[in-house]
C-alpha cells in the first residue's frame, strides 16, 4: 500500500463512519485523556510504573469513551469484554 492510499483511507475513516460512531474527535480524546489520567495516577501511586494490566484498563476506557457516543456499538462492547478478560489474566501474572 502506498502512502497516499493510506492517507486517503485514514481520511475516510476519521471523517466518515468513525466520526459518526464516536462523535467529535476532540471531545472524545478529551474524555479519553480524563480516564487515562486517573488510571495513570493510580498506577504510578500503587505500582510505581505502568504495567500491562493498566494498559488493559486504559484500552477499556478508550472503548467506554467511544460507546458513550453510540451506546449500541457492538464491536466496542466486544472489545471491552476482551480487554477485561486480558486484564484479569494480566493481574494474576503481575501479582
QUIRAZI-V961635 format. One record per residue. RES is the residue in one letter. OMEGA is omega in whole degrees, 0 to 359 (NA if undefined). D_LAST is the distance of its C-alpha to the last C-alpha in Angstrom with 2 decimals. Layout:
BEGIN
res = {RES;RES}
omega = {OMEGA;OMEGA}
d_last = {D_LAST;D_LAST}
END
This chain:
BEGIN
res = {X;X;X;X;X;X;X;X;X;X;X;X;X;X;X;X;X;X;X;X;X;X;X;X;X;X;X;X;X;X;X;X;X;X;X;X;X;X;X;X;X;X;X;X;X;X;X;X;X;X;X;X;X;X;X;X;X;X;X;X;X;X;X;X;X;X;X;X;X;X;X;X;X;X;X;X;X;X;X;X;X;X;X;X;X;X;X;X;X;X;X;X;X;X;X}
omega = {180;183;180;177;178;180;178;179;178;179;179;179;185;179;184;187;181;177;178;184;190;177;182;185;181;179;180;180;174;178;178;181;179;181;180;178;178;181;181;178;180;180;181;180;187;185;181;180;178;179;179;180;178;177;178;177;180;179;175;179;176;180;178;180;179;181;181;178;181;190;182;179;189;181;180;177;178;179;178;179;180;179;178;180;177;180;179;179;180;179;177;181;187;178;NA}
d_last = {42.69;44.53;43.32;45.91;44.76;41.14;42.36;44.59;41.83;39.53;42.42;42.99;39.37;39.10;42.58;42.62;40.38;37.22;39.28;40.44;37.04;35.06;37.87;38.70;36.43;36.43;35.65;32.81;31.27;31.70;29.86;26.99;26.95;26.77;23.63;21.96;22.93;21.22;17.91;18.29;19.26;16.29;13.86;15.86;16.07;12.49;10.88;14.22;14.16;13.90;11.03;11.84;10.51;13.03;15.63;15.47;16.18;18.95;20.45;20.47;22.30;24.69;25.61;25.97;28.27;30.34;30.64;32.07;35.15;35.54;33.89;34.83;33.48;32.09;30.37;28.23;27.23;26.24;24.23;22.40;21.52;20.32;18.06;16.62;15.98;14.33;12.17;10.99;10.38;8.61;6.26;5.44;5.66;3.81;0.00}
END
